[in-house]
Amino acid sequence: MAVQAAGLNPSDVKIRAGGGARSAEAIQFPYVAGREAAGRVVEVGAAVADLEPGDEVFAFFGWAARPGGHAERLVVAASALARRPVGIPVEQAAGLPLAGLTALQGLEALQPRPGDRVLVTSGSGGVGHLGVQLAVALGCEVIATTGPANLAFVRELGAAEVLDYRDPDHRRRLREVPYLLDSVGPQNIASYLPCLSPEASVAAVAGMPSEVPDGITITPIRCEASSERLGRLAALMTESRLSVTVQQVFPLEDAAVAHRVLEGGHVRGKLVLAVGP
Ligand SMILES: NC(=O)c1ccc[n+]([C@@H]2O[C@H](COP(=O)([O-])OP(=O)(O)OC[C@H]3O[C@@H](n4cnc5c(N)ncnc54)[C@H](OP(=O)(O)O)[C@@H]3O)[C@@H](O)[C@H]2O)c1
């Protein structure tokens, strides 16, 4: 695959900073970061029947020890890529796979029905801003949390109610919420447990709390490579029911600057690296 643009994710930053890996096998040197990209097929293996050179694709490559997306060329399993959404800028396509698949898996774990209330914490983050839109597309009533600068942004994504997480009283507005998609972390989930219904379901994208009250189900989410799910996300984008907000595009040589911005923890949507033509 010839990479045109590649998404940047907190896992890239955590691994570069010496964390994020669960075992020594999780990283191989020389390490090239980047777990998602959009570009063009250069060559296909003998067993690949439905793709040919020149096809426009995008992919999340899984948790390989040498992911390699922040580079001009890489080898990707056909099972990890899909055709890019039609008519969508390549930078947006590059920012979709990891966060979009994670949000989709989270909602598949929760299985809310149309009309159900779903709380999406960090409605402005990479996972959260897609989670809000995907839950809205399912017909759910979305309540989201974000900081003061992002309240209007998250409302525009379709959330029925947006709460400022920095307001110490905002949890009082939440009662008996049946579903929570969290991409902030274990302490954040713990802080919302009193706001949930006794048999609530929680999808935990950024870690599990140590203690969970009886009756509440918490499912850890780990993004999986999936051509089929990517195809569904691409279709939603093509139908204008899902969009990726790209806060900023950096040239590949400024990847270090992009890492620092992401490390700040306040990106709206995604950061993307522009890689090739
Ligand atoms: N398990 C997996 O497979 C998987 C997949 C993807 C991501 N993740 C993890 O999920 C986490 C989120 O990643 P991401 O890429 O979605 O986003 P991100 O870039 O880490 O999120 C930044 C956003 O979070 C908001 N935010 C920060 N603290 C918040 C709080 N306490 N409550 C509500 N919103 C808050 C910020 O809003 P303000 O600027 O307004 O503060 C900002 O818009 C990371 O830890 C990442 O490693 C895991």
The ligand as an SDF file (V2000), in Angstrom:
LIG
                    3D

 48 52  0  0  0  0  0  0  0  0999 V2000
   -8.8240   -0.0700   23.4760 N   0  0  0  0  0  0  0  0  0  0  0  0
   -8.5750    0.3660   22.2580 C   0  0  0  0  0  0  0  0  0  0  0  0
   -8.5040   -0.4170   21.2940 O   0  0  0  0  0  0  0  0  0  0  0  0
   -8.4260    1.8440   22.0540 C   0  0  0  0  0  0  0  0  0  0  0  0
   -8.6620    2.3890   20.7850 C   0  0  0  0  0  0  0  0  0  0  0  0
   -8.5710    3.7690   20.6250 C   0  0  0  0  0  0  0  0  0  0  0  0
   -8.2570    4.5770   21.7300 C   0  0  0  0  0  0  0  0  0  0  0  0
   -8.0100    3.9980   22.9350 N   0  0  0  0  0  0  0  0  0  0  0  0
   -7.6850    4.8420   24.1150 C   0  0  0  0  0  0  0  0  0  0  0  0
   -8.7930    5.6910   24.3510 O   0  0  0  0  0  0  0  0  0  0  0  0
   -8.3380    6.9310   24.8740 C   0  0  0  0  0  0  0  0  0  0  0  0
   -8.9410    8.0650   24.0520 C   0  0  0  0  0  0  0  0  0  0  0  0
   -8.3350    8.1380   22.7860 O   0  0  0  0  0  0  0  0  0  0  0  0
   -8.9130    9.1130   21.6490 P   0  0  0  0  0  0  0  0  0  0  0  0
   -8.0330    9.0030   20.4810 O   0  0  0  0  0  0  0  0  0  0  0  0
  -10.3550    8.8730   21.5270 O   0  0  0  0  0  0  0  0  0  0  0  0
   -8.9180   10.5790   22.2340 O   0  0  0  0  0  0  0  0  0  0  0  0
   -7.9570   11.6340   22.8290 P   0  0  0  0  0  0  0  0  0  0  0  0
   -7.2310   12.3440   21.8080 O   0  0  0  0  0  0  0  0  0  0  0  0
   -7.1480   11.0190   23.9090 O   0  0  0  0  0  0  0  0  0  0  0  0
   -9.0600   12.5590   23.5150 O   0  0  0  0  0  0  0  0  0  0  0  0
   -8.9340   13.9250   23.6310 C   0  0  0  0  0  0  0  0  0  0  0  0
  -10.3040   14.5120   23.9830 C   0  0  0  0  0  0  0  0  0  0  0  0
  -10.7040   14.0470   25.2730 O   0  0  0  0  0  0  0  0  0  0  0  0
  -11.4390   15.0960   25.9220 C   0  0  0  0  0  0  0  0  0  0  0  0
  -11.3320   14.8670   27.3580 N   0  0  0  0  0  0  0  0  0  0  0  0
  -10.1990   14.8550   28.0940 C   0  0  0  0  0  0  0  0  0  0  0  0
  -10.4920   14.5720   29.3880 N   0  0  0  0  0  0  0  0  0  0  0  0
  -11.8390   14.3810   29.4500 C   0  0  0  0  0  0  0  0  0  0  0  0
  -12.7460   14.0720   30.5060 C   0  0  0  0  0  0  0  0  0  0  0  0
  -12.3290   13.8690   31.7640 N   0  0  0  0  0  0  0  0  0  0  0  0
  -14.0530   13.9350   30.1930 N   0  0  0  0  0  0  0  0  0  0  0  0
  -14.5020   14.1350   28.9340 C   0  0  0  0  0  0  0  0  0  0  0  0
  -13.6960   14.4460   27.8950 N   0  0  0  0  0  0  0  0  0  0  0  0
  -12.3760   14.5620   28.1580 C   0  0  0  0  0  0  0  0  0  0  0  0
  -10.7570   16.3620   25.4570 C   0  0  0  0  0  0  0  0  0  0  0  0
  -11.6880   17.4010   25.4950 O   0  0  0  0  0  0  0  0  0  0  0  0
  -11.2440   18.8680   26.0730 P   0  0  0  0  0  0  0  0  0  0  0  0
  -10.1580   19.3540   25.1470 O   0  0  0  0  0  0  0  0  0  0  0  0
  -12.4950   19.6500   25.9740 O   0  0  0  0  0  0  0  0  0  0  0  0
  -10.7220   18.6470   27.4610 O   0  0  0  0  0  0  0  0  0  0  0  0
  -10.3300   16.0100   24.0070 C   0  0  0  0  0  0  0  0  0  0  0  0
  -11.2410   16.4810   23.0430 O   0  0  0  0  0  0  0  0  0  0  0  0
   -6.8140    6.8640   24.8880 C   0  0  0  0  0  0  0  0  0  0  0  0
   -6.4130    6.4520   26.1710 O   0  0  0  0  0  0  0  0  0  0  0  0
   -6.5080    5.7740   23.8950 C   0  0  0  0  0  0  0  0  0  0  0  0
   -5.2630    5.1310   24.1260 O   0  0  0  0  0  0  0  0  0  0  0  0
   -8.0960    2.6640   23.1210 C   0  0  0  0  0  0  0  0  0  0  0  0
  1  2  1  0
  2  3  2  0
  2  4  1  0
  4  5  1  0
  4 48  2  0
  5  6  2  0
  6  7  1  0
  7  8  2  0
  8  9  1  0
  8 48  1  0
  9 10  1  0
  9 46  1  0
 10 11  1  0
 11 12  1  0
 11 44  1  0
 12 13  1  0
 13 14  1  0
 14 15  2  0
 14 16  1  0
 14 17  1  0
 17 18  1  0
 18 19  2  0
 18 20  1  0
 18 21  1  0
 21 22  1  0
 22 23  1  0
 23 24  1  0
 23 42  1  0
 24 25  1  0
 25 26  1  0
 25 36  1  0
 26 27  1  0
 26 35  1  0
 27 28  2  0
 28 29  1  0
 29 30  1  0
 29 35  2  0
 30 31  1  0
 30 32  2  0
 32 33  1  0
 33 34  2  0
 34 35  1  0
 36 37  1  0
 36 42  1  0
 37 38  1  0
 38 39  2  0
 38 40  1  0
 38 41  1  0
 42 43  1  0
 44 45  1  0
 44 46  1  0
 46 47  1  0
M  CHG  2   8   1  16  -1
M  END
$$$$
